[in-house]
Amino acid sequence: MKVYLDNAATTPIAPEVIDIMLPILKDNFGNPSSSHCFGRNAKAVLENARRTIAKSIQCSPSEIIFTSGGTEADNMALRCSVEQLEVKHIITSKLEHHAVLHTVEYLQKLFSLHVSYVKCDEKGNIDLVHLKELLESEHKTLVSLMHANNEIGTYLPIQEVSRLCIQNKAFFHSDTVQSIGHIPLNLNEINIDFITCSAHKLHGPKGVGFLYVNKRNKIHAFIQGGAQERGLRSGTENTASIVGLAKAIELITDNLDEKIEKVWELKKYMMNLLQQNIPNVLFNGETSLEKSLYTILNCSFPASKNDGMLLFSIDLKGIACSGGSACTSGANTGSHVLRELKTDLQRQAIRFSFSHYTTKAEIDFAVNILFELFNN
Ligand SMILES: Cc1ncc(COP(=O)(O)O)c(C=O)c1O
């Protein structure tokens, strides 16, 4: 048996997504910029996908710019803010994905940019009082804080951060790569400048995503060339994948409450089983439905004879999950997130992440393997 519990890394493509992409790859191969009927047919499905996506987050289709995924979308939000919107100060956190952290470091080297890192507690919650203080800066500021942490699942109180940004006239970018499609997101209710999405995190294809840019922000080309995406991001659009992305969003947001309930039950079930069967197991980050993403469970296992080999041993037994080790030895520099949370370096962290395709039998199988490893 092979069990896939690494859905925060990537998700299997939904069969319906493959079904909608294949005829486009085969027959609707025109370049959406061509004026002939092949081009027009491709353009029609492209714009239809944009409308579907815009509707799902309640924004205007013109605010969606297709990209090659989450990394490019994060780069675009940060770079356009600094290079075009005259941002001189970025407030972010040490818990961000490297798509944000490394881009901020790069921009800091290139421009005379102030960078502040907001404090967080041991569960990954942002210190809002500190954020408020940082926002008193005299410089034009961008706040870049992720919606749901990809390693530990802890949520950002996005509404509160949005309100603070409005009060202080700061731009607000949130990396929503892990949350889009998984929790309702209504941009009529959240005032935000940029959010990002990656299709492969929600049962769509890899190499495609989007950046939402609030229409009040007038930005120009990020990638130069043939002026696709209204001149903002050149390069022939990946029509089939974009249609796959729209279908994936449509599918995952259909009956979302039921999916949330199902996956949340699985997460609770796994937490209980682990607590009953493995002495001294702990969880990194927040774990409640209100405070963390129900698809992610970051476990902290006590030191044992499996140290350094736990992930490998689990993999050998057929379970795919992710290491979230805070180990700093050798080539493994471990997780920057867990290091920042100051978790016990003697313990072994493993991230299990679920989807609505995950079954209770798969959780039982995984917990049994862990039980055997810790009790033999
Ligand atoms: C929070 C977060 N941001 C950005 C990315 C990068 O997305 P992509 O793989 O589409 O470049 C990921 C993917 O791991 C992620 O989890």
The ligand as a Gaussian input file, in Angstrom:
#p B3LYP/6-31G(d) Opt

LIG

0 1
 C        3.064000      29.050000       0.767000
 C        3.672000      28.779000      -0.567000
 N        4.031000      29.812000      -1.348000
 C        4.560000      29.622000      -2.559000
 C        4.776000      28.364000      -3.057000
 C        5.390000      28.203000      -4.423000
 O        4.412000      27.795000      -5.357000
 P        4.841000      27.105000      -6.739000
 O        5.276000      25.718000      -6.412000
 O        3.607000      27.136000      -7.574000
 O        5.926000      27.943000      -7.322000
 C        4.447000      27.253000      -2.264000
 C        4.720000      25.877000      -2.747000
 O        5.376000      25.115000      -2.096000
 C        3.872000      27.471000      -0.988000
 O        3.531000      26.449000      -0.201000

